């Protein structure tokens, strides 16, 4: 709606939209480091309510099972509860409508042939929180990149771990999305890292980390993930100011 209204008057607009960010874990990656990166990247401490959430995690077949086991154990150790409590790791979903949406996607995933749903964490035991909008994180395995859970932005604590074998294919699958906001590559091989960052179709690509948006670093997506850049003065000025050409002949 904003894009349409701006276009009618030719007004510049930046749009930071959704994402379905891929995280590619190579066979030479530090598994423990990658697991920690997946927890940060999925923004579980925001209940997965993040446009850059690593909701498609491509893990090489040789380390897939180890990665999933470690990821599940670490997420399960997190505490769901009152977001105002310092002991809480995972709080509540923003609204009843959004919680219903997240739960509907979990149901779709569980009903998908070949999928395995690994539910993590315990629900709060405090009676005062019984009506809270809490959703247990779910890690799905056995899905391919064409599955609905791998195509749609869920905006909740739900991620898909996808097994891969061929490098060229996994890059193609990572790019096979309507979105292009963020991506990450996990490897000890500098040549692979440079090649992957060049090939990945995303506005923000990281290697061996999944940091949130940093001040003064240009940030924005491609494809359905948005238009323009933000978070840095240079990128915003470039989008919202005009260059003027002045030619003078004196005398």
ChimeraX attribute file (.defattr): number of C-alpha atoms within 10 A of each C-alpha:
attribute: neighborCount
match mode: 1-to-1
recipient: residues
	/A:1	6
	/A:2	9
	/A:3	14
	/A:4	10
	/A:5	11
	/A:6	12
	/A:7	12
	/A:8	8
	/A:9	8
	/A:10	10
	/A:11	11
	/A:12	14
	/A:13	17
	/A:14	16
	/A:15	17
	/A:16	19
	/A:17	18
	/A:18	23
	/A:19	31
	/A:20	29
	/A:21	29
	/A:22	33
	/A:23	32
	/A:24	29
	/A:25	27
	/A:26	26
	/A:27	18
	/A:28	13
	/A:29	19
	/A:30	16
	/A:31	22
	/A:32	13
	/A:33	12
	/A:34	25
	/A:35	21
	/A:36	16
	/A:37	21
	/A:38	26
	/A:39	19
	/A:40	19
	/A:41	26
	/A:42	28
	/A:43	24
	/A:44	24
	/A:45	19
	/A:46	20
	/A:47	24
	/A:48	25
	/A:49	20
	/A:50	22
	/A:51	21
	/A:52	28
	/A:53	35
	/A:54	31
	/A:55	33
	/A:56	26
	/A:57	24
	/A:58	26
	/A:59	26
	/A:60	22
	/A:61	17
	/A:62	14
	/A:63	17
	/A:64	20
	/A:65	15
	/A:66	13
	/A:67	21
	/A:68	19
	/A:69	12
	/A:70	15
	/A:71	21
	/A:72	19
	/A:73	12
	/A:74	15
	/A:75	23
	/A:76	18
	/A:77	12
	/A:78	18
	/A:79	18
	/A:80	24
	/A:81	23
	/A:82	19
	/A:83	14
	/A:84	8
	/A:85	9
	/A:86	8
	/A:87	12
	/A:88	15
	/A:89	18
	/A:90	25
	/A:91	22
	/A:92	19
	/A:93	22
	/A:94	14
	/A:95	11
	/A:96	13
	/A:97	10
	/A:98	16
	/A:99	17
	/A:100	14
	/A:101	15
	/A:102	20
	/A:103	16
	/A:104	13
	/A:105	18
	/A:106	24
	/A:107	12
	/A:108	14
	/A:109	25
	/A:110	15
	/A:111	12
	/A:112	16
	/A:113	9
	/A:114	11
	/A:115	17
	/A:116	17
	/A:117	20
	/A:118	17
	/A:119	17
	/A:120	21
	/A:121	19
	/A:122	15
	/A:123	14
	/A:124	18
	/A:125	10
	/A:126	9
	/A:127	8
	/A:128	9
	/A:129	13
	/A:130	11
	/A:131	7
	/A:132	16
	/A:133	17
	/A:134	21
	/A:135	24
	/A:136	22
	/A:137	26
	/A:138	22
	/A:139	21
	/A:140	24
	/A:141	21
	/A:142	16
	/A:143	20
	/A:144	20
	/A:145	19
	/A:146	11
	/A:147	15
	/A:148	15
	/A:149	23
	/A:150	24
	/A:151	18
	/A:152	16
	/A:153	21
	/A:154	27
	/A:155	25
	/A:156	29
	/A:157	26
	/A:158	31
	/A:159	27
	/A:160	26
	/A:161	26
	/A:162	22
	/A:163	21
	/A:164	20
	/A:165	14
	/A:166	9
	/A:167	14
	/A:168	10
	/A:169	11
	/A:170	20
	/A:171	18
	/A:172	13
	/A:173	16
	/A:174	24
	/A:175	18
	/A:176	14
	/A:177	20
	/A:178	15
	/A:179	25
	/A:180	29
	/A:181	28
	/A:182	29
	/A:183	31
	/A:184	28
	/A:185	25
	/A:186	26
	/A:187	20
	/A:188	15
	/A:189	11
	/A:190	10
	/A:191	9
	/A:192	15
	/A:193	18
	/A:194	12
	/A:195	10
	/A:196	21
	/A:197	18
	/A:198	11
	/A:199	13
	/A:200	20
	/A:201	23
	/A:202	24
	/A:203	19
	/A:204	21
	/A:205	21
	/A:206	15
	/A:207	18
	/A:208	19
	/A:209	19
	/A:210	26
	/A:211	13
	/A:212	12
	/A:213	15
	/A:214	10
	/A:215	11
	/A:216	12
	/A:217	15
	/A:218	18
	/A:219	20
	/A:220	24
	/A:221	25
	/A:222	21
	/A:223	16
	/A:224	16
	/A:225	22
	/A:226	20
	/A:227	18
	/A:228	20
	/A:229	24
	/A:230	22
	/A:231	15
	/A:232	14
	/A:233	13
	/A:234	13
	/A:235	17
	/A:236	16
	/A:237	12
	/A:238	12
	/A:239	15
	/A:240	12
	/A:241	9
	/A:242	8
	/A:243	6
	/A:244	6
	/A:245	5
	/A:246	5
	/A:247	6
	/A:248	5
	/A:249	4
	/A:250	4
	/A:251	3
